[in-house]
Amino acid sequence: MASIFETVMLVCFGLSWPLNVVKAYKARTAKGTSLPFLLLIITGYVGGIAAKLISGQINYVLVVYLINLAIVLVNLLVYIRNVRLDRKTAAPALAPRAAVPARA
């Protein structure tokens, strides 16, 4: 019975990640995305997976952990992409401008 409740929690929590990936991909910016938060979530999923493996509770819940971890890793890749896009966008704004000759 505990595995069912754990799965419900993981599924409900995990449904938000694909929506977040799509939103971040369309936004084309890393603004508003927290890298420490993503890394903390990844660490949590890795811990959950490790706990399942160490305890020998290898069942369908482990599959849900793996799916959620995969989606959060995709979110991390989108974050990296968006950081690069942000840098490209900011680079022209930071480049020195050529001096414009004054008109007489």
N, C-alpha and C positions, 0 to 999 in steps of 0.2 A: 504494500500500500504506500509506503514511503517513496518508492521509486515513481509511482504515478504522480504524487504531488511534486516531486522534484522535476519530473518531466513537464508538468503543467507550468511550473515556474520558469523553466528554461525556454519553453515554447513561447510563453507570453513575453518574456524578456527578449527573446531572440527575434520576435517578429518586428521589433523596432529597428534592428540593424539593417535589413535590406532597404527600408525606407530612408534611413540615414545615409546609406551609400549612394542612393539615387540623388538625394537632395544635395549632397556634397559634390557629386560628379557634375551636376547641372550648374551648381553655384560657381564652379571654377575658381574658388578661393579657399584658402585654409583659415580665413578669418572666422572666428566663432567655433573652431574645432580645437579641442585640447589634446595635445599629444600625450601628456601625462595620464589623462583619463583613459585614452585608448590603450596605453601600455598597462595600466592598472587592470582594465577589463581582460586583456589578453593574459596577464599573469593569473587572474582569477580563474579563467577557463583552463589554463594549463594546470593550475592547482587542483581543480575539480577532476580533470582527466587523470592526473597522477594519483589522486585519492582513489578513484575507481579501479585503476590498475593495481595499486598496492594492496587494496582490500580484497581484490579478486572479484569485485562486483562488476563483471563485464557483461552488460546487458544493453538494452535499447537506449537507456539514458546516456550511455557513453557516446552513442551515435549523435544524440542531440547536442552534447557538449562539443563534439568534433565539428558538426555543422555550424554551430554558433561561432566557434573559434575561426573557422574558415571565413565566415562572413565578416567578422571583425578584422581579420587580416586583410581582406579586400578593402575594408574601410581605411586601414592603415596605408595601403598602396594608393588609394585615392587621395589621402591626406598628403603623401609625399609628392604626388603629381601636382596637387593644388599649390603646395609650397613653391614648387618650381615655376608654376604659372605666375604666382604672386611676384616672384623675383624677376621674371621677365617683364612683367608689367611695371614694376618699380624701377628697373634699370634705366629705361629711357628718361624717366622723370629725374633721376639722379645724375645723369650724364651732363657734363658741362656744355653749355650752349656756345655756339660760335658767336664771336663778337659781330654785331651788326654795325656797319659803318654809319656814322652820323651824317645826316643830310645837312648841307650848308644852306 
